[in-house]
Amino acid sequence: MIALVRGTIIEKFASSVVVDVGGIGYEVQVPAGDYDKAAPNTEAKFYTHHHVREQAEELFGFSTLAAKRLFELLITVQGVGPKAALAILSLAEADAVRSAIASEDVAYIASASGVGKKTAERITVDLRDKVGAPSYVPTRDAKTGATINFAGDEALDALMALGFTLADATTALRDVPNDKSTAERVKLALKQK
């Protein structure tokens, strides 16, 4: 399986980018946010999901490991294929989508292209306990009173790279202060486990 593609973006079209890796061009389908950030003749790295079907093989790529993990959770839901999962992740950053699932925001999930209300309900029911606490719901750290928000958190990505699930990584970081470096936050989260 192809887990990562790193190289030069040589072309963009529809919702895909072509990444030149040592002279081989890989077509990678990406969420809208990653597509907008991609620019031809720039270096890029995408965490990929290699989807194999009877008729085709496709690569779906994400700029963060958290987005890839959420994509892989979404396609476990009955009736949600890779195109629908990509449409859901095109709504916003992965953490905002994760928070919508955790807080059971069916209307938000159903606003993705090709995703109906029943599918959105199934997604929230099946995944709400697997994605961790919603980070956009105003939650306060019991010790400092600071608002907890894991959006774009490098420590969250690092814990997931170490094998934590999205839910476990979110829980491990809940009581770790945000004012520390990424490495210190990861160490403190690991000590809490």
Order of alpha helices (4+ residues) and beta strands (2+ residues): beta-beta-beta-alpha-beta-beta-alpha-alpha-alpha-alpha-alpha-alpha-alpha-alpha
